[in-house]
Protein backbone atom coordinates (compact mmCIF):
# COMPACT_ATOMS: atom_id res chain seq x y z
CA UNK A 1 0.00 0.00 0.00
CA UNK A 2 2.79 2.39 0.93
CA UNK A 3 4.51 1.59 -2.35
CA UNK A 4 1.33 2.44 -4.27
CA UNK A 5 1.01 5.75 -2.48
CA UNK A 6 4.61 6.67 -3.23
CA UNK A 7 4.13 5.72 -6.86
CA UNK A 8 0.98 7.79 -7.07
CA UNK A 9 2.46 11.02 -5.76
CA UNK A 10 6.06 10.67 -6.88
CA UNK A 11 7.46 11.75 -10.19
CA UNK A 12 10.54 10.47 -11.92
CA UNK A 13 13.48 12.52 -10.64
CA UNK A 14 15.60 14.12 -13.35
CA UNK A 15 19.27 13.92 -12.42
CA UNK A 16 22.07 15.32 -14.57
CA UNK A 17 25.60 14.38 -13.56
CA UNK A 18 27.28 16.01 -16.53
CA UNK A 19 26.84 19.68 -17.51
CA UNK A 20 24.76 20.48 -20.59
CA UNK A 21 25.54 22.98 -23.35
CA UNK A 22 23.13 25.91 -23.40
CA UNK A 23 24.77 28.25 -25.92
CA UNK A 24 27.89 28.87 -27.98
CA UNK A 25 29.90 32.10 -27.98
CA UNK A 26 32.70 32.51 -30.49
CA UNK A 27 33.06 28.79 -30.94
CA UNK A 28 33.17 28.20 -27.16
CA UNK A 29 30.45 25.96 -25.76
CA UNK A 30 28.89 27.45 -22.63
CA UNK A 31 27.43 24.86 -20.26
CA UNK A 32 24.66 25.47 -17.74
CA UNK A 33 27.16 25.16 -14.86
CA UNK A 34 29.47 27.73 -16.46
CA UNK A 35 26.55 30.10 -16.97
CA UNK A 36 25.41 29.77 -13.38
CA UNK A 37 29.01 30.08 -12.20
CA UNK A 38 29.27 33.46 -13.90
CA UNK A 39 25.93 34.53 -12.41
CA UNK A 40 27.06 33.42 -8.94
CA UNK A 41 30.39 35.23 -9.36
CA UNK A 42 28.61 38.50 -10.17
CA UNK A 43 26.23 38.08 -7.22
CA UNK A 44 29.13 37.29 -4.86
CA UNK A 45 31.17 40.22 -6.18
CA UNK A 46 28.34 42.70 -5.68
CA UNK A 47 27.58 41.25 -2.24
CA UNK A 48 31.17 41.43 -0.97
CA UNK A 49 31.78 44.92 -2.39
CA UNK A 50 28.58 46.12 -0.72
CA UNK A 51 29.62 44.52 2.58
CA UNK A 52 33.12 46.05 2.33
CA UNK A 53 31.60 49.52 1.97
CA UNK A 54 29.34 48.93 4.96
CA UNK A 55 32.13 47.87 7.29
CA UNK A 56 33.01 50.25 10.11
CA UNK A 57 35.10 50.17 13.27
CA UNK A 58 32.04 49.10 15.21
CA UNK A 59 30.65 45.70 14.13
CA UNK A 60 27.30 45.55 12.36
CA UNK A 61 24.77 42.76 12.23
CA UNK A 62 23.39 40.71 9.36
CA UNK A 63 25.43 39.67 6.36
CA UNK A 64 28.14 42.23 7.19
CA UNK A 65 28.86 40.57 10.51
CA UNK A 66 28.80 37.14 8.85
CA UNK A 67 31.47 38.20 6.33
CA UNK A 68 33.54 39.82 9.08
CA UNK A 69 33.48 36.61 11.12
CA UNK A 70 34.50 34.57 8.09
CA UNK A 71 37.28 37.02 7.25
CA UNK A 72 38.65 36.95 10.79
CA UNK A 73 38.47 33.16 10.87
CA UNK A 74 40.47 32.69 7.66
CA UNK A 75 43.00 35.34 8.73
CA UNK A 76 43.50 33.68 12.12
CA UNK A 77 43.90 30.31 10.43
CA UNK A 78 46.61 31.74 8.18
CA UNK A 79 48.30 33.39 11.14
CA UNK A 80 48.39 30.10 13.03
CA UNK A 81 49.57 28.07 10.04
CA UNK A 82 52.24 30.50 8.77
CA UNK A 83 53.25 31.68 12.27
CA UNK A 84 53.42 35.23 10.98
CA UNK A 85 50.82 37.97 11.19
CA UNK A 86 52.48 39.88 8.34
CA UNK A 87 52.26 36.90 5.96
CA UNK A 88 48.73 36.12 7.12
CA UNK A 89 47.53 39.63 6.27
CA UNK A 90 49.37 39.51 2.93
CA UNK A 91 47.74 36.28 1.75
CA UNK A 92 44.38 36.58 3.51
CA UNK A 93 42.54 38.34 0.63
CA UNK A 94 43.22 35.42 -1.74
CA UNK A 95 42.08 32.68 0.61
CA UNK A 96 39.12 34.71 1.87
CA UNK A 97 37.98 35.18 -1.74
CA UNK A 98 38.30 31.43 -2.40
CA UNK A 99 36.40 30.60 0.79
CA UNK A 100 33.44 32.88 0.11
CA UNK A 101 33.30 31.96 -3.57
CA UNK A 102 33.01 28.24 -2.77
CA UNK A 103 30.69 28.86 0.18
CA UNK A 104 28.19 31.04 -1.69
CA UNK A 105 28.45 28.93 -4.85
CA UNK A 106 27.43 25.90 -2.79
CA UNK A 107 24.56 27.77 -1.17
CA UNK A 108 23.33 29.49 -4.33
CA UNK A 109 23.22 26.07 -5.98
CA UNK A 110 20.44 25.11 -3.56
CA UNK A 111 18.02 27.80 -4.76
CA UNK A 112 14.76 26.53 -6.32
CA UNK A 113 15.51 28.42 -9.55
CA UNK A 114 18.48 26.13 -10.23
CA UNK A 115 17.93 22.99 -12.30
CA UNK A 116 14.68 22.17 -14.02
CA UNK A 117 12.97 25.44 -13.04
CA UNK A 118 14.22 27.14 -16.21
CA UNK A 119 14.90 25.19 -19.38
CA UNK A 120 16.16 25.88 -22.88
CA UNK A 121 15.37 23.37 -25.62
CA UNK A 122 14.17 20.97 -22.94
CA UNK A 123 17.43 21.14 -20.96
CA UNK A 124 18.02 22.90 -17.60
CA UNK A 125 19.41 26.38 -18.12
CA UNK A 126 21.34 26.50 -14.85
CA UNK A 127 23.28 23.99 -12.77
CA UNK A 128 25.32 24.44 -9.55
CA UNK A 129 28.88 25.35 -10.48
CA UNK A 130 30.42 23.22 -7.72
CA UNK A 131 28.28 20.21 -8.75
CA UNK A 132 30.27 20.13 -12.00
CA UNK A 133 33.65 18.36 -11.83
CA UNK A 134 34.99 20.80 -14.41
CA UNK A 135 34.16 23.68 -12.08
CA UNK A 136 35.75 22.17 -8.97
CA UNK A 137 38.77 21.08 -11.01
CA UNK A 138 39.25 24.64 -12.27
CA UNK A 139 38.99 25.98 -8.71
CA UNK A 140 41.49 23.39 -7.47
CA UNK A 141 44.00 24.12 -10.27
CA UNK A 142 43.85 27.89 -9.71
CA UNK A 143 44.25 27.43 -5.95
CA UNK A 144 47.17 25.03 -6.42
CA UNK A 145 48.91 27.44 -8.78
CA UNK A 146 48.43 30.27 -6.28
CA UNK A 147 49.93 28.14 -3.50
CA UNK A 148 52.94 27.29 -5.68
CA UNK A 149 53.42 30.95 -6.64
CA UNK A 150 53.21 32.14 -3.02
CA UNK A 151 55.63 29.44 -1.88
CA UNK A 152 58.16 30.35 -4.57
CA UNK A 153 57.80 34.04 -3.73
CA UNK A 154 58.48 33.33 -0.06
CA UNK A 155 61.30 30.79 -0.42
CA UNK A 156 62.70 31.30 -3.89
CA UNK A 157 62.45 28.82 -6.74
CA UNK A 158 65.50 26.71 -5.80
CA UNK A 159 64.57 26.38 -2.12
CA UNK A 160 60.99 25.59 -3.06
CA UNK A 161 62.16 22.80 -5.35
CA UNK A 162 64.66 21.63 -2.73
CA UNK A 163 61.94 20.96 -0.16
CA UNK A 164 60.78 18.04 -2.31
CA UNK A 165 64.20 16.40 -2.00
CA UNK A 166 65.09 15.70 1.65
CA UNK A 167 68.64 14.40 1.76
CA UNK A 168 71.72 14.37 -0.41
CA UNK A 169 71.05 14.89 -4.10
CA UNK A 170 73.86 12.43 -4.80
CA UNK A 171 71.67 9.67 -3.42
CA UNK A 172 69.48 8.18 -6.20
CA UNK A 173 66.85 7.33 -3.60
CA UNK A 174 66.55 11.02 -2.71
CA UNK A 175 65.88 11.87 -6.34
CA UNK A 176 63.32 9.08 -6.63
CA UNK A 177 61.49 10.12 -3.48
CA UNK A 178 61.61 13.76 -4.55
CA UNK A 179 59.96 12.97 -7.86
CA UNK A 180 57.35 10.96 -5.98
CA UNK A 181 56.70 13.93 -3.66
CA UNK A 182 56.26 16.23 -6.66
CA UNK A 183 53.76 13.81 -8.16
CA UNK A 184 52.01 13.57 -4.79
CA UNK A 185 51.79 17.36 -4.76
CA UNK A 186 50.04 17.29 -8.13
CA UNK A 187 47.51 14.72 -6.89
CA UNK A 188 46.25 17.30 -4.40
CA UNK A 189 44.49 19.00 -7.31
CA UNK A 190 42.38 15.88 -7.81
CA UNK A 191 41.88 15.53 -4.06
CA UNK A 192 40.53 19.07 -3.66
CA UNK A 193 38.38 18.87 -6.80
CA UNK A 194 36.86 15.43 -6.17
CA UNK A 195 36.11 16.05 -2.50
CA UNK A 196 34.17 19.21 -3.26
CA UNK A 197 32.43 17.85 -6.37
CA UNK A 198 31.27 14.56 -4.83
CA UNK A 199 29.85 16.14 -1.68
CA UNK A 200 27.92 18.79 -3.61
CA UNK A 201 26.76 16.46 -6.40
CA UNK A 202 25.59 13.74 -4.00
CA UNK A 203 23.71 16.31 -1.97
CA UNK A 204 22.03 17.59 -5.13
CA UNK A 205 20.98 14.03 -6.05
CA UNK A 206 19.55 13.36 -2.58
CA UNK A 207 17.53 16.59 -2.59
CA UNK A 208 16.21 15.83 -6.09
CA UNK A 209 15.16 12.28 -5.16
CA UNK A 210 13.35 13.24 -1.96
CA UNK A 211 11.73 16.23 -3.64
CA UNK A 212 10.40 13.87 -6.34
CA UNK A 213 9.19 11.35 -3.76
CA UNK A 214 7.25 14.06 -1.97
CA UNK A 215 5.28 15.05 -5.09
CA UNK A 216 3.28 18.17 -4.25
CA UNK A 217 4.88 18.12 -0.80
CA UNK A 218 8.35 17.96 -2.34
CA UNK A 219 9.63 21.16 -0.68
CA UNK A 220 8.72 19.72 2.73
CA UNK A 221 10.28 16.28 2.19
CA UNK A 222 13.44 17.84 0.77
CA UNK A 223 13.73 20.55 3.46
CA UNK A 224 15.76 18.53 6.01
CA UNK A 225 18.28 17.55 3.34
CA UNK A 226 18.46 21.11 2.06
CA UNK A 227 19.31 22.33 5.56
CA UNK A 228 21.91 19.58 5.82
CA UNK A 229 23.42 20.66 2.52
CA UNK A 230 23.76 24.22 3.84
CA UNK A 231 25.99 22.81 6.56
CA UNK A 232 27.83 20.54 4.15
CA UNK A 233 28.42 23.45 1.76
CA UNK A 234 29.99 25.51 4.55
CA UNK A 235 32.06 22.55 5.74
CA UNK A 236 33.39 21.83 2.24
CA UNK A 237 34.38 25.47 1.73
CA UNK A 238 36.22 25.36 5.06
CA UNK A 239 38.02 22.09 4.22
CA UNK A 240 39.00 23.32 0.74
CA UNK A 241 40.58 26.50 2.08
CA UNK A 242 42.06 24.85 5.18
CA UNK A 243 43.92 22.24 3.11
CA UNK A 244 45.13 24.93 0.70
CA UNK A 245 46.49 26.98 3.59
CA UNK A 246 48.22 23.92 5.06
CA UNK A 247 49.86 23.15 1.71
CA UNK A 248 51.20 26.70 1.60
CA UNK A 249 52.40 26.55 5.22
CA UNK A 250 54.30 23.32 4.63
CA UNK A 251 56.04 24.66 1.51
CA UNK A 252 56.97 27.97 3.17
CA UNK A 253 58.23 26.35 6.38
CA UNK A 254 60.39 23.88 4.50
CA UNK A 255 62.03 26.73 2.63
CA UNK A 256 62.54 28.82 5.76
CA UNK A 257 64.02 26.04 7.93
CA UNK A 258 66.06 24.21 5.33
CA UNK A 259 69.32 25.30 6.93
CA UNK A 260 68.23 24.11 10.38
CA UNK A 261 67.06 20.55 9.77
CA UNK A 262 65.39 18.59 12.53
CA UNK A 263 63.99 15.04 12.51
CA UNK A 264 60.63 16.54 11.53
CA UNK A 265 62.16 17.78 8.28
CA UNK A 266 62.40 14.19 7.09
CA UNK A 267 58.67 13.63 7.33
CA UNK A 268 56.75 13.44 4.10
CA UNK A 269 54.77 16.50 3.04
CA UNK A 270 51.44 14.78 3.69
CA UNK A 271 52.54 13.81 7.22
CA UNK A 272 53.44 17.41 7.97
CA UNK A 273 50.11 18.61 6.52
CA UNK A 274 48.20 16.21 8.79
CA UNK A 275 50.21 17.44 11.79
CA UNK A 276 49.45 21.08 10.88
CA UNK A 277 45.73 20.34 10.54
CA UNK A 278 45.71 18.68 13.97
CA UNK A 279 47.55 21.64 15.53
CA UNK A 280 45.09 24.16 14.07
CA UNK A 281 42.10 22.03 15.09
CA UNK A 282 43.39 21.81 18.67
N, C-alpha and C positions, 0 to 999 in steps of 0.2 A: 504493500500500500504506500509506504513511504517512497519507494522507488517511483511509483506512478505519479505521486505528487511532485517529486523533483523533476520528472520528465515533463510534466504538464507546464510548470512555471519556468523551467530553465530554458535557456537558449544556447545554441552552440557558441562557445567562446571563440573569438577570433584572436589568435596569437601570432605575432610576427617576430621571429628571432632576428631576421636580417633586415637591414634598412631597405626602403623602397625609393626608387627614383621618382621625383615629383616634377622636375623641370631640368632644362639644360641651358647653361649660360656660357657662350663662347666655346662650345665643345666640351665643357665640364659638366658632368652629371651631378645635380644637386639632389641629395637624398632627403627624406623627411626628417631624419635625425640631424643632419647638417643644418637644415632650415630652422629647426627648433633650437639648435645650439646657438645660431646667430641671434634669434629672437631672445633667448635667455641671456646671452651676453649683453645685449643692449639694455634689457631690463635690469640686470645686475649692475651694469655701469652707471645707469641713471640713479639707481637706488643708492649705491655707495658714494657717488658724488654728492647727492642730496644729503646723505648722512654726514659726510665730511664737512659740509658747509654748516650743518646744524650743531656740530660739536663745539662745546665751550669748556671752560675750566671746571664749571660745576656740571656733574653728570645729569643727563636727561633720561627720561623713561622711554618706553616703546622700542622701536627698531634701532634707534640711535644707541641706546644702552646695550642692546643685544650685540651690535657691531663692536662697540667699545670693549665689551667683555671678551668677545672672540679675538679682537686685536691684542688685548693684553695677554690672553692665554697663549697665543702663538709666539708673541715676543718673549714671554717668560720661558717658554719651552726652548726657544733658540738660545736664550741666555744661559739656561741650565746645560744645554747640550754643548754649546761652543765655549762655555766658561769665560765669556767676554760680553759685557754689555754693549761695547762699541760695535762688535761684529753682529750682535743680535739686532741692534737698531738698523745696521746697514742692510741686512738681508731680510728683515721682517716684512717690508712691503711686498716682496716677491712671494713669500710663503703665505702671507695673509691673503693675497689675491688668489692664489691657487686654492686655499682653503674655502673661501667664500664662493668661488666659482663652482667648485665641486658640490659644496653644500647646497647652494640655491639651485643648481642644475638638477640635483637629486630631488629636491622638494618641488620645483616647478614641473618636473616630470610626472607628479602625482595629480596635477590639476585635471578636472573632468574634460577640459577642452582638448587634452592630448589623446591621440589614438584615433578611434573610429568616429569621434564627434564631428570632425571635418574631413571630408574625403575629396579626392580629385581623381576622376576616371576610375572610381570604385576603390581607390587605395587611400589609406590614411595619410592626411597631409602633414601631420606632425608626429614625432616619436621622441621619447626622452633621449637626450644626447648621451648620457652616461649608460643607457641601456643598449648602446651600440658599441661593439668591440672596437670599431674604427675610432670612435670618439675617445674611449678610455686609453687606447693605444697612443693616440696623438698626445693626450694629456701626459701620459707616462713618459713618452720620448722627450717632450719639451722640458718636463721637470728634470729628467735625467741629464739632459744637456746643460741645463742651468746649474745643477749640482756639480757637474764636471768643470764648467767654466768658473764657478766660484772657488772650487778647490784649487784649480790651477792658478787663479788670481791670488789666492792666499799663500800657496806653497811654492809656486813656480812649476813650470812644466816638468823639469827633470825630477824634482822631489816628489811631485804627484805621481809620476810613473814609477819612481823608486819604491813607493809604499806598497806596490803590488809584489815586489821581490824582496822578501825578508831573508837576508843572508848574503853570502858571497856570490857575486855574479859569475865567478869562476866555476861554481858548482852547477852542473847540469840540472840537478834536482831543483835548485832555486829557480832556474829559468822555466822549468816545466810547471812548477807550482805557481809561478808568477803569471804565466799564460792562462793557467786554470782560473786564477783569481780574477783576471781581466774578463774572461768569459763569464765567470760567476757574476761579475758586476753588470754585464750586459743582460743577464737573465732577470735582473731586478725590474727591467722594463716590462717584461711579460708578467712578473709577479704583481706589480702595481696595477697594470691594466686588467688582468684577469680577475683579481680580487674585487676590484670596483665593478667591473662589468657583470660578473656572475651574481653578486649580491643584489644589484639593481634590477637586472633582467629577471631573476627568479622572483623577486618581490613583485615585479610587474605582472608576471604570469599568475602568481597566487591571487593578486587582487582581481585580475581579469576573470579567473575561474570562479571565484566566490561571488563576484558581481553577477556573472551569468547564472550561477545556481540560484541566486536570490530572485531572479526575474524582475518583477516590478519593485521588489524590495531590495534590489541589488545594492544601492548605496548603503543600506543598513548592514547587510551581510558582509560587505567589503570594508566597512568602517574600522573594525578592530585591526585588520591587516594594513589599512592605510596609515593608521596611527603608528603601528609597529614600523612601517617603512619610513616614517618621519624620523624615528629614532635610529634606524639602520642607516639612513642617508647621512645623518649627522656623524654617526660612528665611522662610516666609511671615509668621509671627508677628513676626519681626525686621523684615522690610521694612515691614509695616503700621505698627508702632510707630515705626520710624525716620522714615518719611515724615511721620507725624503730628507728631513732634517737630520736624522741619525746617520744617513749615508754621507751627508756633508760633514757632519761632526767627525766621523771616523777618518775621512780623507784629510781633513784639515789637521787633526791631531797627529796623524801619522807623519805629516810633513813637518809639523812644528817640533816633534820630539824625536826625530830621526837620529839626532846626534847623541841622545841620551836614552839608549835602548834599555828596556826592562824586560822581564819575562813576559809581560803582557803584550809587548810588541810582536811576539812570535805567534800570537793568536791569529786565527783567520779573520777576515773582515766581518763575516757573518757572526762569528762569536763575539766580536767587539760590539757589533750593532745590537745583538741581543742583550749584552751587558748594559749598554747605554739605555735601552728601552726600559730595562728593569730599574735602573737608577732613577730615571725620570718618573716612572710610575710610583716608586716609593717616595 
